[in-house]
Amino acid sequence: MSDQAIVEIMTQALLTAAKISAPILVTAVVVGVVMGLIQSVTQVQEQALAFVPKFLAVGAVIALSGSWMLAQMVALAEQLLVLAGDLAK
């Protein structure tokens, strides 16, 4: 296995991880900022008020995009298996 193949595999793995985690992270950040603004305006500093909406929003994103995330992981696994098969030759 050449160095270039290893770099390509790692690049694909990191890009897939970034694509899979991006919807969850963006949702958590957006909801966190909105809740922070609401807490600043209303001067209510309760930690549960920030956690519960973020938890629900991230859960909804996982429920809605979970099949897409799984398809991305399966595609990466298939690519890795094809590369592994080529190495055996």
C-alpha positions as CSV (number, residue, x, y, z in Angstrom):
1,M,0.0,0.0,0.0
2,S,1.5,3.3,-1.0
3,D,1.6,6.5,1.0
4,Q,-0.8,8.1,-1.4
5,A,-3.4,5.4,-0.9
6,I,-3.2,5.8,2.9
7,V,-3.6,9.6,2.6
8,E,-6.6,9.1,0.3
9,I,-8.3,6.7,2.7
10,M,-7.7,9.0,5.6
11,T,-9.0,12.0,3.7
12,Q,-12.2,10.1,2.7
13,A,-12.7,9.0,6.3
14,L,-12.3,12.5,7.7
15,L,-14.5,14.1,5.0
16,T,-17.2,11.5,5.7
17,A,-16.9,12.2,9.5
18,A,-17.3,15.9,8.8
19,K,-20.3,15.5,6.6
20,I,-22.0,13.2,9.1
21,S,-21.4,15.4,12.1
22,A,-22.1,18.8,10.4
23,P,-25.9,18.7,10.6
24,I,-25.8,17.9,14.3
25,L,-23.2,20.4,15.2
26,V,-24.8,23.2,13.2
27,T,-28.1,22.5,14.8
28,A,-26.6,22.5,18.3
29,V,-24.8,25.8,17.7
30,V,-27.8,27.6,16.2
31,V,-30.2,26.5,18.9
32,G,-27.6,27.3,21.6
33,V,-27.1,30.8,20.2
34,V,-30.8,31.5,19.9
35,M,-31.4,30.2,23.4
36,G,-28.5,32.3,24.7
37,L,-30.0,35.4,23.1
38,I,-33.4,34.6,24.6
39,Q,-31.9,34.1,28.0
40,S,-30.0,37.4,27.7
41,V,-33.1,39.3,26.7
42,T,-35.3,37.8,29.4
43,Q,-32.5,37.7,32.0
44,V,-33.4,34.1,32.9
45,Q,-30.2,32.1,33.5
46,E,-31.5,28.6,33.9
47,Q,-29.2,25.9,32.4
48,A,-32.1,23.5,31.7
49,L,-33.7,26.1,29.4
50,A,-30.6,25.9,27.1
51,F,-30.2,22.2,27.3
52,V,-33.7,20.9,26.6
53,P,-34.4,22.7,23.3
54,K,-30.9,21.8,22.1
55,F,-31.5,18.2,23.0
56,L,-34.8,18.1,21.2
57,A,-33.4,19.8,18.1
58,V,-30.5,17.5,17.8
59,G,-32.7,14.5,18.3
60,A,-35.0,15.7,15.5
61,V,-32.0,16.2,13.2
62,I,-30.8,12.7,14.0
63,A,-34.2,11.3,13.3
64,L,-34.6,13.1,10.1
65,S,-31.1,12.6,8.6
66,G,-30.2,9.3,10.3
67,S,-30.8,7.3,7.1
68,W,-28.6,9.7,5.1
69,M,-25.8,9.4,7.7
70,L,-26.0,5.6,7.7
71,A,-25.9,5.6,3.9
72,Q,-22.7,7.8,4.0
73,M,-21.1,5.4,6.4
74,V,-22.0,2.4,4.4
75,A,-20.6,4.0,1.2
76,L,-17.3,4.6,3.0
77,A,-17.2,1.1,4.3
78,E,-17.9,-0.3,0.8
79,Q,-15.0,1.9,-0.6
80,L,-12.7,0.6,2.0
81,L,-13.6,-3.0,1.3
82,V,-13.0,-2.5,-2.4
83,L,-9.6,-1.0,-1.6
84,A,-8.9,-3.9,0.7
85,G,-9.8,-6.4,-2.0
86,D,-7.5,-4.6,-4.4
87,L,-4.7,-5.0,-1.9
88,A,-5.1,-8.7,-1.8
89,K,-4.4,-9.1,-5.5
